[in-house]
Amino acid sequence: MRTTLTLSDATLERARRVAKDRGLGLSKLIDEAATIGLTQMSGPVAIVPDSSTGFPTFSAGVRTTRADVEWAKDAE
């Protein structure tokens, strides 16, 4: 869905920088950031064990890819 957002100059500049660093388009970054923010604002997150590994998991509405993990490792 297309919409119009009004962002402060500082927020837009930061979003552009993060999008560039992560190799994402600005729209994709804003979508992911909004999803994460809304998840955090909507109350406690349910943590459930993964059916195959048993590790605790939760859903933030965004799929984490191997590229995301590699980017996070490189950012350390």
N, CA, C and O of each residue as an XYZ file, in Angstrom:
304
protein
N       0.837     -1.164      0.000
C       0.000      0.000      0.000
C       0.893      1.241      0.000
O       1.896      1.294      0.712
N       0.534      2.198     -0.772
C       1.287      3.454     -0.807
C       0.627      4.446      0.139
O      -0.597      4.513      0.246
N       1.464      5.207      0.814
C       0.959      6.240      1.715
C       1.978      7.361      1.782
O       3.082      7.234      1.252
N       1.622      8.434      2.416
C       2.542      9.553      2.615
C       2.835      9.672      4.101
O       1.923      9.664      4.928
N       4.105      9.782      4.430
C       4.528      9.961      5.821
C       5.275     11.282      5.944
O       5.963     11.708      5.016
N       5.137     11.908      7.067
C       5.916     13.106      7.357
C       6.934     12.739      8.429
O       6.570     12.368      9.544
N       8.212     12.847      8.081
C       9.301     12.528      9.004
C      10.125     13.789      9.238
O      10.231     14.649      8.363
N      10.699     13.883     10.419
C      11.614     14.999     10.660
C      12.842     14.815      9.771
O      13.146     13.705      9.334
N      13.534     15.905      9.514
C      14.744     15.830      8.688
C      15.760     14.864      9.291
O      16.396     14.094      8.571
N      15.908     14.907     10.613
C      16.874     14.035     11.288
C      16.490     12.568     11.148
O      17.351     11.719     10.917
N      15.199     12.266     11.288
C      14.744     10.883     11.164
C      14.927     10.387      9.741
O      15.371      9.257      9.537
N      14.600     11.199      8.767
C      14.764     10.808      7.370
C      16.233     10.559      7.049
O      16.561      9.573      6.389
N      17.106     11.423      7.499
C      18.539     11.246      7.246
C      19.048      9.960      7.896
O      19.810      9.205      7.292
N      18.619      9.724      9.124
C      19.042      8.486      9.811
C      18.507      7.266      9.089
O      19.228      6.283      8.919
N      17.256      7.312      8.663
C      16.660      6.188      7.942
C      17.401      5.927      6.637
O      17.662      4.775      6.291
N      17.738      6.976      5.921
C      18.491      6.800      4.671
C      19.857      6.160      4.928
O      20.298      5.288      4.180
N      20.516      6.609      5.998
C      21.836      6.061      6.337
C      21.738      4.582      6.685
O      22.529      3.771      6.202
N      20.763      4.232      7.529
C      20.591      2.829      7.936
C      20.208      1.970      6.734
O      20.724      0.863      6.573
N      19.312      2.469      5.893
C      18.898      1.720      4.702
C      20.104      1.444      3.806
O      20.278      0.332      3.308
N      20.928      2.461      3.610
C      22.128      2.291      2.773
C      23.076      1.275      3.396
O      23.600      0.401      2.705
N      23.298      1.390      4.710
C      24.207      0.469      5.398
C      23.724     -0.977      5.317
O      24.530     -1.903      5.234
N      22.407     -1.165      5.340
C      21.842     -2.522      5.303
C      21.538     -3.006      3.889
O      21.121     -4.147      3.692
N      21.750     -2.134      2.912
C      21.484     -2.527      1.534
C      19.998     -2.660      1.234
O      19.592     -3.495      0.425
N      19.190     -1.834      1.890
C      17.737     -1.877      1.707
C      17.260     -0.592      1.056
O      17.927      0.440      1.127
N      16.107     -0.667      0.426
C      15.442      0.537     -0.024
C      14.828      1.240      1.175
O      14.576      0.615      2.205
N      14.590      2.517      1.043
C      14.028      3.291      2.143
C      12.652      2.760      2.555
O      12.359      2.671      3.747
N      11.817      2.410      1.593
C      10.480      1.881      1.912
C      10.564      0.600      2.721
O       9.824      0.430      3.689
N      11.463     -0.310      2.334
C      11.620     -1.584      3.049
C      12.090     -1.331      4.477
O      11.590     -1.951      5.416
N      13.046     -0.424      4.644
C      13.538     -0.113      5.979
C      12.428      0.468      6.851
O      12.270      0.059      8.002
N      11.656      1.418      6.316
C      10.567      2.034      7.080
C       9.536      0.973      7.460
O       9.023      0.978      8.579
N       9.231      0.057      6.529
C       8.284     -1.022      6.816
C       8.790     -1.897      7.963
O       8.039     -2.195      8.892
N      10.054     -2.308      7.904
C      10.624     -3.147      8.965
C      10.660     -2.396     10.298
O      10.316     -2.958     11.337
N      11.073     -1.138     10.268
C      11.152     -0.353     11.504
C       9.766     -0.172     12.128
O       9.614     -0.266     13.346
N       8.769      0.085     11.300
C       7.406      0.243     11.815
C       6.906     -1.063     12.420
O       6.274     -1.054     13.476
N       7.182     -2.176     11.766
C       6.759     -3.479     12.287
C       7.388     -3.752     13.642
O       6.705     -4.176     14.575
N       8.680     -3.512     13.753
C       9.375     -3.733     15.026
C       8.834     -2.796     16.096
O       8.562     -3.226     17.217
N       8.677     -1.523     15.761
C       8.163     -0.557     16.724
C       6.761     -0.893     17.192
O       6.471     -0.808     18.385
N       5.889     -1.271     16.275
C       4.518     -1.616     16.646
C       4.475     -2.874     17.498
O       3.655     -2.983     18.410
N       5.357     -3.824     17.204
C       5.420     -5.037     18.020
C       5.820     -4.682     19.451
O       5.245     -5.205     20.406
N       6.790     -3.807     19.599
C       7.241     -3.408     20.933
C       6.172     -2.624     21.672
O       6.090     -2.701     22.897
N       5.353     -1.872     20.953
C       4.327     -1.045     21.583
C       3.061     -1.822     21.929
O       2.245     -1.351     22.721
N       2.894     -2.995     21.349
C       1.624     -3.711     21.505
C       1.576     -4.612     22.730
O       0.631     -5.386     22.881
N       2.550     -4.534     23.591
C       2.507     -5.316     24.814
C       3.527     -6.440     24.810
O       4.377     -6.517     23.924
N       3.438     -7.309     25.803
C       4.417     -8.378     25.931
C       4.426     -9.301     24.715
O       3.386     -9.577     24.115
N       5.608     -9.765     24.370
C       5.776    -10.684     23.256
C       5.701    -12.112     23.797
O       6.310    -12.427     24.819
N       4.957    -12.967     23.112
C       4.866    -14.371     23.518
C       6.125    -15.104     23.066
O       6.485    -15.075     21.889
N       6.778    -15.751     24.001
C       7.966    -16.539     23.686
C       7.574    -18.006     23.767
O       7.102    -18.488     24.797
N       7.781    -18.705     22.652
C       7.399    -20.118     22.567
C       8.570    -20.932     22.046
O       9.394    -20.418     21.290
N       8.655    -22.215     22.446
C       9.753    -23.039     21.932
C       9.537    -23.383     20.454
O       8.413    -23.645     20.024
N      10.630    -23.377     19.688
C      10.584    -23.786     18.292
C      10.244    -25.268     18.226
O      10.763    -26.059     19.014
N       9.382    -25.647     17.299
C       8.929    -27.039     17.231
C      10.036    -28.008     16.853
O       9.969    -29.181     17.221
N      11.063    -27.550     16.125
C      12.118    -28.479     15.721
C      13.361    -28.411     16.598
O      14.036    -29.425     16.778
N      13.684    -27.231     17.153
C      14.916    -27.108     17.939
C      14.682    -27.001     19.439
O      15.565    -27.313     20.238
N      13.491    -26.561     19.813
C      13.212    -26.343     21.227
C      13.715    -25.000     21.746
O      13.450    -24.647     22.895
N      14.442    -24.241     20.909
C      14.944    -22.939     21.336
C      13.781    -21.962     21.497
O      12.809    -22.027     20.744
N      13.872    -21.050     22.481
C      12.813    -20.055     22.637
C      12.784    -19.111     21.430
O      13.831    -18.675     20.952
N      11.608    -18.807     20.954
C      11.448    -17.932     19.794
C      10.301    -16.962     20.026
O       9.457    -17.170     20.899
N      10.286    -15.908     19.236
C       9.143    -14.996     19.210
C       9.039    -14.437     17.805
O      10.012    -14.466     17.052
N       7.890    -13.936     17.447
C       7.687    -13.361     16.136
C       7.521    -11.855     16.251
O       6.711    -11.355     17.031
N       8.316    -11.141     15.447
C       8.196     -9.685     15.382
C       7.563     -9.270     14.064
O       7.495     -8.081     13.750
N       7.098    -10.252     13.291
C       6.467     -9.950     12.019
C       7.455     -9.716     10.892
O       7.058     -9.352      9.785
N       8.741     -9.919     11.159
C       9.773     -9.739     10.146
C      10.631    -10.989     10.125
O      11.115    -11.438     11.164
N      10.818    -11.552      8.935
C      11.650    -12.748      8.804
C      13.123    -12.342      8.817
O      13.525    -11.434      8.090
N      13.916    -13.008      9.633
C      15.350    -12.758      9.691
C      16.038    -13.695      8.716
O      15.865    -14.911      8.792
N      16.807    -13.143      7.812
C      17.492    -13.942      6.808
C      18.956    -14.135      7.197
O      19.465    -13.479      8.106
N      19.613    -15.039      6.496
C      21.042    -15.245      6.727
C      21.805    -13.938      6.476
O      22.761    -13.632      7.188
N      21.386    -13.172      5.468
C      22.040    -11.892      5.180
C      21.893    -10.931      6.356
O      22.822    -10.182      6.658
N      20.734    -10.942      7.026
C      20.541    -10.093      8.206
C      21.511    -10.478      9.309
O      22.092     -9.613      9.966
N      21.685    -11.772      9.511
C      22.592    -12.263     10.555
C      24.031    -11.885     10.217
O      24.780    -11.431     11.082
N      24.411    -12.074      8.955
C      25.769    -11.719      8.537
C      26.011    -10.223      8.697
O      27.087     -9.812      9.132
N      25.001     -9.392      8.342
C      25.134     -7.953      8.509
C      25.337     -7.616      9.991
O      26.187     -6.790     10.323
N      24.563     -8.247     10.885
C      24.673     -7.975     12.310
C      26.048     -8.396     12.838
O      26.637     -7.698     13.663
N      26.553     -9.528     12.365
C      27.887     -9.969     12.787
C      28.951     -8.971     12.338
O      29.880     -8.667     13.086
N      28.810     -8.464     11.116
C      29.792     -7.494     10.607
C      29.711     -6.172     11.343
O      30.703     -5.446     11.419
N      28.544     -5.844     11.887
C      28.349     -4.556     12.565
C      28.972     -4.536     13.955
O      29.114     -3.466     14.547
N      29.343     -5.688     14.481
C      29.902     -5.747     15.843
C      31.235     -5.088     15.953
O      31.822     -5.061     17.034
